[in-house]
Amino acid sequence: MLDFVIFAVTFLVALLIAVIYLYPGSRRISTVPGPDPTTKEDGNLPDIGRAGSLHEYLMDIHKQYGDIASFWWGKEFVVSICSPELFKQHAAVFDRPVSLFEQFEPLLGKKSIQYANKGEGRKRRKCYDEVFAHNYLHHYYAGMQEITDDLVKKWSTMAKDEHIPLSQYMMAFALKLGLLNLFGSKAWTNEEILEIRHHYDIMFTEMERSVTENLGEGSPRWEAFEESKKKLAELVKKTVVNRKKLKKDTDEYLFIDALLDFSTDEELIFSESTTFIIGGFHTTGNLLTWAIYFLATHQDIQDKVYKEIKQVVGDEDVSPQSASELVYFNQVIDETMRCAVVAPWAARFQDFDSELGGHKIPKNTPVIHALGVSLKNEKYYPAPDKFDPDRFSPENTKSRPGLAFQPFGFAGKRICPGYKFAYAEVTIGLVALLRKFKVKMVEGQVVTPVHNFVTSPAEEIWITIQKR
């Protein structure tokens, strides 16, 4: 009888071990709650695909499991947090998990700051941040205004009720602004800017498709990607050579100058240039698109913004001082970032065991900051899908924890380096456009957001303008 009991216990233990090993739903390495992996190889990636995006999947699991949840990114265990209290516990963490962003390595290059951690990453940020500092912004206002005036002139030639492709215009506008701020007004011709946009579209589209499709090295798509990358590298190299010559005759100090002072490594210079070109216009272009969309669909808010612009700025160009005095305007921008969830998530990791929300987090575990989930938290934003700039009135802002609104990230002094530029670009652009035109939606459109690394409309948004 004893032998049978020993055999039975041994058999059950062996069976349990086999189940834990073979059944993917049993791979719990932390007490953080979350769904079981769908398969041993793919983890919850199929579930993310069915949800539509990582942001939408995070919305689902946080609704089910609370402010801290876990899931499997393939074979890798990942934790996600979405509350100001948990954000605060992670506020000093600098390093980014490469695995969650590696799909863009063929585009950005392995030497991009996106993949630089520890002392190297901090050293680069310290070097670059000088040209993005608040007290340096005024150097760029005149150039931004000149590009904005060109757009206003272009729109002034539009026929009455002409359908304007909003996203197309805003992305091109933001690209021009970004290139000016990063490389200087004489860096690129209009033809080269169009060429940059063309190659970017080819490369970025393939990177997004690579999440669910194999690009296939040697395939026509792969060759087109590599050709665009080569052409972009040639344009960057030309600009670097020209900037080295021009630098002797100018006192301005731009991102490209900081980059050239930091390194002579051509691969690193190309990686960083590509990273900041994309980061410099992709978010701003979509933020402008969503801001005009919300204003076009809320005419009462647009009228209120127009009155404030006329009262504060009048017919003058925007200055740093007047930009800070556009109180309601800035509420509209913040509510746009919140409601559209322009940048849905960020991520960090620590190379040692840690604790978060009372749970042990194994070393090297990616921790996602679910910024978009936080921005839709009904506790801080009742009726979260409603566009309401009054949420950001001085009184209402004081009633929320500061980390409840972090649309550009927050942790480890690794907030988006160009976020102050984005505010300046959007302010200068929108003030000029709204002062000159009343914007309206073309009827019959259904606008659907697509939540990738930056949230964009699934299809073009069409507007009409009426001269004021």
C-alpha positions in Angstrom: 0.0 0.0 0.0 2.8 2.4 0.9 4.6 1.6 -2.4 1.4 2.5 -4.2 1.0 5.8 -2.4 4.7 6.7 -3.1 4.1 5.8 -6.8 0.9 7.8 -6.9 2.5 10.9 -5.4 5.5 10.6 -7.6 3.2 10.2 -10.7 1.2 13.3 -9.7 4.3 15.4 -9.2 5.7 14.3 -12.5 2.3 15.0 -14.2 2.2 18.5 -12.6 5.7 19.3 -13.8 4.8 18.1 -17.3 1.7 20.3 -17.3 3.6 23.3 -16.2 6.2 22.8 -18.9 3.9 21.8 -21.7 0.9 24.0 -21.0 1.6 27.7 -21.8 -0.9 29.0 -19.4 1.0 27.9 -16.4 4.2 29.9 -17.0 3.8 32.2 -14.0 7.0 33.8 -12.9 5.5 36.7 -10.9 2.4 37.3 -8.9 1.3 40.1 -11.3 -2.1 39.1 -12.6 -2.7 38.6 -16.3 -3.9 36.3 -19.0 -2.3 33.0 -19.9 -0.2 32.9 -23.1 -2.1 31.8 -26.1 0.7 29.6 -27.3 4.2 28.7 -26.0 5.9 30.4 -28.9 3.8 33.5 -29.6 2.6 34.2 -26.1 -0.2 36.8 -26.3 0.8 38.3 -29.6 -2.3 36.7 -31.3 -4.5 38.3 -28.7 -2.8 41.7 -29.4 -3.6 41.2 -33.1 -7.2 40.4 -32.4 -7.5 43.5 -30.1 -6.3 45.7 -33.0 -3.2 47.2 -31.4 -1.1 46.9 -28.3 -2.9 50.0 -26.8 -6.3 48.4 -27.2 -5.0 45.1 -25.7 -3.7 47.0 -22.7 -7.1 48.7 -22.3 -8.6 45.3 -22.2 -6.2 43.6 -19.7 -6.1 46.6 -17.4 -9.9 46.7 -17.3 -9.9 43.0 -16.4 -6.9 42.8 -14.0 -6.4 46.3 -12.6 -3.7 48.9 -12.6 -0.9 46.4 -12.9 -1.2 43.5 -15.3 1.1 41.1 -17.2 1.1 39.2 -20.5 3.6 37.4 -22.8 5.4 39.2 -25.7 6.2 36.0 -27.5 8.3 34.1 -25.0 9.1 37.2 -22.9 7.2 38.1 -19.8 6.0 41.7 -19.8 4.3 43.8 -17.1 2.2 46.9 -17.7 1.2 49.7 -15.4 -1.4 52.5 -15.9 -1.8 54.5 -12.7 -0.1 57.6 -11.4 0.8 55.8 -8.2 2.6 53.0 -10.1 4.2 55.5 -12.5 5.7 57.3 -9.5 7.4 54.1 -8.4 9.0 53.8 -11.9 9.8 57.5 -12.4 13.6 57.2 -12.0 14.0 54.2 -14.4 16.0 55.1 -17.5 16.7 52.0 -19.5 14.4 51.0 -22.4 13.8 47.3 -23.3 15.1 46.7 -26.8 12.9 43.8 -27.5 9.7 45.8 -27.6 11.1 48.2 -30.2 13.4 46.0 -32.2 11.0 45.8 -35.1 12.1 49.3 -36.1 15.8 48.5 -35.9 16.1 48.1 -39.7 14.7 51.6 -40.1 16.4 53.4 -37.2 19.6 51.4 -37.1 21.1 49.5 -34.2 23.0 52.6 -33.0 19.9 54.7 -32.5 19.4 56.3 -29.1 16.2 54.2 -29.0 18.5 51.3 -28.1 21.1 53.1 -26.1 21.0 52.5 -22.3 23.1 52.9 -19.2 25.9 55.4 -19.3 26.0 55.6 -23.1 22.3 56.5 -23.3 22.5 59.1 -20.5 25.6 60.7 -22.1 23.8 61.1 -25.5 20.7 62.5 -23.9 22.8 65.1 -21.9 24.5 66.1 -25.1 21.4 66.4 -27.3 19.1 68.0 -24.6 21.0 71.2 -24.8 19.5 72.1 -28.1 16.0 71.1 -27.0 16.0 73.2 -23.8 13.2 75.6 -23.1 15.5 78.6 -23.0 16.7 77.8 -26.5 13.3 77.6 -28.2 13.1 81.2 -29.2 15.9 80.7 -31.7 13.5 78.7 -33.9 10.3 80.8 -33.8 11.1 83.0 -36.8 11.9 79.9 -39.0 8.8 78.1 -37.8 6.7 81.2 -38.6 8.1 81.5 -42.1 7.1 77.9 -42.9 3.7 78.5 -41.4 3.2 81.6 -43.5 3.9 79.5 -46.6 1.2 77.1 -45.6 -1.3 79.9 -44.9 -0.6 81.4 -48.4 -1.1 77.9 -50.0 -4.5 77.5 -48.2 -5.5 81.0 -49.2 -5.4 79.9 -52.9 -7.8 77.1 -52.3 -11.2 77.3 -54.0 -14.3 77.7 -51.9 -15.4 74.4 -50.5 -12.4 72.6 -51.9 -11.7 69.3 -50.1 -8.4 69.5 -48.3 -6.5 66.3 -47.2 -5.8 67.3 -43.6 -3.3 64.6 -42.6 -1.3 64.9 -45.8 -0.9 68.6 -45.3 -0.1 68.4 -41.6 2.5 65.6 -42.0 4.3 67.6 -44.7 4.1 70.8 -42.7 5.5 69.0 -39.6 8.3 67.4 -41.6 9.4 70.8 -42.8 9.3 72.2 -39.3 11.2 69.2 -37.9 14.0 69.4 -40.5 14.4 73.1 -39.9 14.7 72.6 -36.1 17.1 69.7 -36.4 19.3 70.6 -39.4 18.8 74.3 -40.2 16.8 76.3 -42.8 19.4 75.7 -45.5 19.8 72.0 -45.1 17.3 70.8 -47.6 15.6 71.9 -50.8 11.8 71.5 -51.2 12.6 68.7 -53.6 14.8 66.9 -51.1 12.1 67.2 -48.4 9.6 65.6 -50.7 12.2 62.8 -51.4 12.7 62.3 -47.7 9.0 61.9 -47.2 8.7 59.5 -50.1 11.5 57.2 -48.7 10.1 57.5 -45.2 6.7 56.4 -46.3 8.1 53.3 -47.9 10.3 52.4 -45.0 7.8 53.1 -42.2 5.0 51.2 -43.9 7.2 48.1 -44.2 8.2 48.3 -40.6 4.6 48.4 -39.4 3.7 45.5 -41.7 6.6 43.5 -40.4 4.7 43.0 -37.1 2.4 40.5 -38.8 4.3 39.8 -42.1 7.8 38.6 -42.9 9.5 41.2 -45.0 11.5 38.5 -46.6 15.1 39.3 -47.2 15.8 39.5 -51.0 12.1 40.0 -51.9 11.0 43.0 -54.0 9.7 44.6 -50.8 13.0 44.1 -49.0 14.9 45.6 -52.0 12.6 48.6 -52.1 13.1 49.2 -48.3 16.9 48.9 -48.7 16.9 51.3 -51.7 14.9 53.9 -49.7 17.2 53.5 -46.7 20.2 54.0 -49.0 18.7 57.1 -50.6 17.9 58.6 -47.2 21.5 57.9 -46.0 22.8 59.7 -49.0 20.7 62.8 -48.2 21.7 62.7 -44.6 25.4 62.4 -45.5 25.1 65.4 -47.9 23.6 67.5 -45.1 26.3 66.5 -42.7 29.0 67.5 -45.1 27.3 70.8 -45.8 26.8 71.5 -42.2 30.4 71.0 -41.3 31.2 73.7 -43.8 28.4 76.1 -42.8 29.1 75.7 -39.1 32.2 78.0 -39.4 29.9 80.8 -40.6 27.0 80.6 -38.1 26.5 81.0 -34.4 23.3 78.8 -34.3 23.7 75.5 -32.6 21.3 72.8 -33.8 20.7 69.1 -33.1 23.0 68.2 -36.0 25.8 70.3 -34.4 25.4 68.5 -31.1 25.4 65.2 -32.9 28.6 66.0 -34.8 30.2 67.2 -31.6 29.3 63.9 -30.0 30.5 61.4 -32.6 32.3 61.0 -36.0 30.8 57.5 -36.4 28.8 57.7 -39.7 26.5 54.8 -38.8 25.6 56.5 -35.5 25.1 59.9 -37.2 22.7 58.3 -39.7 20.9 56.3 -37.1 20.4 59.3 -34.8 19.4 61.6 -37.7 16.8 59.1 -38.9 15.5 58.6 -35.4 15.1 62.4 -34.8 13.6 63.1 -38.2 10.9 60.5 -37.6 10.4 61.5 -34.0 10.5 65.2 -34.9 7.6 65.1 -37.3 5.5 61.9 -36.9 4.1 62.9 -33.5 3.7 66.6 -34.4 2.0 65.9 -37.7 -0.5 63.6 -36.1 -1.1 66.0 -33.2 -1.8 68.8 -35.6 -4.2 66.5 -37.6 -6.1 65.5 -34.5 -6.3 69.0 -33.1 -7.8 70.4 -36.3 -10.2 67.4 -36.5 -11.5 68.0 -33.0 -11.8 71.8 -33.7 -13.7 71.1 -36.9 -16.1 68.7 -35.1 -16.6 71.2 -32.2 -17.3 74.5 -33.7 -18.1 76.2 -30.4 -14.6 75.3 -29.1 -13.1 76.5 -32.3 -14.9 79.9 -31.9 -13.6 80.2 -28.3 -10.0 79.4 -29.4 -10.3 82.0 -32.2 -11.5 84.7 -29.8 -8.6 84.0 -27.4 -6.1 84.1 -30.3 -7.4 87.5 -31.4 -7.3 88.8 -27.8 -3.9 87.5 -26.8 -1.9 87.4 -30.1 -3.9 89.8 -32.3 -2.3 90.0 -35.8 1.2 89.6 -34.5 3.5 86.5 -34.8 3.4 84.1 -31.9 6.2 84.7 -29.3 7.2 82.5 -26.4 5.4 85.0 -24.1 2.1 85.1 -26.0 2.3 81.3 -26.4 2.3 80.9 -22.7 -0.7 83.3 -22.3 -2.9 81.2 -24.6 -4.5 79.4 -21.7 -7.6 77.9 -23.4 -5.7 77.1 -26.5 -3.2 75.1 -24.5 -6.1 73.2 -22.8 -7.3 72.3 -26.3 -3.8 70.9 -27.2 -3.6 68.9 -24.0 -7.1 67.5 -24.5 -6.2 66.6 -28.0 -3.3 64.5 -26.8 -5.4 62.9 -24.2 -8.5 62.2 -26.3 -6.6 61.0 -29.4 -4.0 59.1 -27.3 -1.3 60.4 -29.7 1.5 58.4 -28.0 -0.1 55.3 -26.4 2.8 53.7 -24.5 6.4 53.8 -23.4 8.5 51.1 -21.6 11.4 50.6 -19.3 13.3 47.8 -17.6 15.7 47.2 -14.7 18.6 44.7 -14.7 17.9 43.5 -11.2 14.9 42.1 -9.3 12.6 44.9 -8.1 9.2 45.5 -6.6 6.3 47.3 -8.2 2.8 47.6 -6.7 3.6 45.0 -4.1 4.7 42.4 -6.7 8.2 41.1 -7.4 9.4 42.0 -10.9 12.1 39.7 -12.2 15.2 41.4 -13.5 15.2 42.4 -17.2 11.4 42.3 -17.3 10.0 45.0 -19.7 7.6 47.3 -17.9 5.2 49.1 -20.2 3.9 52.5 -19.1 0.4 52.4 -20.5 0.1 56.1 -21.0 -3.0 55.8 -23.2 -4.8 53.7 -20.6 -4.1 56.3 -18.0 -5.4 59.1 -20.3 -8.7 57.2 -20.6 -9.0 56.6 -16.8 -12.6 57.5 -15.8 -11.4 58.2 -12.3 -9.5 61.3 -13.5 -11.4 61.9 -16.8 -15.1 61.2 -16.6 -16.7 60.4 -19.9 -13.2 59.8 -21.3 -14.1 59.7 -24.9 -15.7 63.1 -24.8 -13.6 66.0 -26.1 -13.6 68.6 -23.3 -10.7 71.1 -22.9 -12.1 72.3 -19.6 -10.6 69.1 -18.1 -7.3 71.0 -18.3 -8.4 74.3 -16.7 -6.1 75.4 -13.9 -8.7 74.3 -11.2 -9.3 70.8 -12.7 -5.6 70.2 -13.3 -4.9 70.8 -9.7 -7.4 68.1 -8.6 -5.4 65.3 -10.4 -2.0 63.7 -9.7 0.6 65.1 -12.0 1.5 61.7 -13.5 -2.2 61.2 -14.6 -1.3 63.3 -17.7 2.1 62.3 -19.2 1.5 62.2 -23.0 5.2 62.3 -23.8 6.4 59.8 -21.2 8.0 60.7 -17.9 10.5 58.2 -16.6 14.2 58.5 -16.0 14.6 61.9 -17.5 13.9 60.2 -20.8 10.8 62.1 -21.7 10.5 62.7 -25.5 13.4 65.2 -26.0 11.5 67.3 -28.5 8.2 67.7 -26.7 8.7 71.5 -26.1 9.4 71.8 -29.8 6.1 70.0 -30.5 4.2 72.5 -28.4 5.9 75.4 -30.1 5.3 74.0 -33.6 1.7 73.2 -33.0 1.0 76.6 -31.4 2.6 78.6 -34.2 0.9 76.5 -36.9 -2.5 76.4 -35.4 -2.6 80.1 -34.4 -1.8 81.2 -37.9 -4.3 78.8 -39.5 -7.2 79.4 -37.1 -6.7 83.2 -37.2 -7.1 83.1 -41.0 -9.6 80.2 -41.6 -12.6 78.6 -40.1 -12.2 74.8 -40.5 -15.1 72.4 -41.1 -15.4 68.7 -41.8 -16.5 67.3 -45.1 -19.8 65.5 -44.3 -20.2 61.8 -44.3 -16.8 60.8 -42.9 -16.3 58.1 -40.2 -12.9 58.8 -38.6 -11.2 55.8 -37.0 -7.9 56.0 -35.1 -5.2 53.4 -35.6 -3.1 53.0 -32.5 0.5 52.2 -33.5 3.5 53.8 -31.8 1.7 57.1 -32.7 -2.0 57.2 -33.2 -3.1 58.3 -36.7 -6.4 58.2 -38.6 -7.1 55.0 -40.5 -8.0 57.0 -43.6 -7.4 60.6 -44.8 -9.5 63.2 -43.0 -11.0 65.8 -45.4 -11.8 69.3 -44.4 -13.0 72.6 -46.0 -11.9 76.1 -45.0 -13.7 79.4 -44.9 -11.7 82.6 -44.8 -12.5 84.7 -41.8 
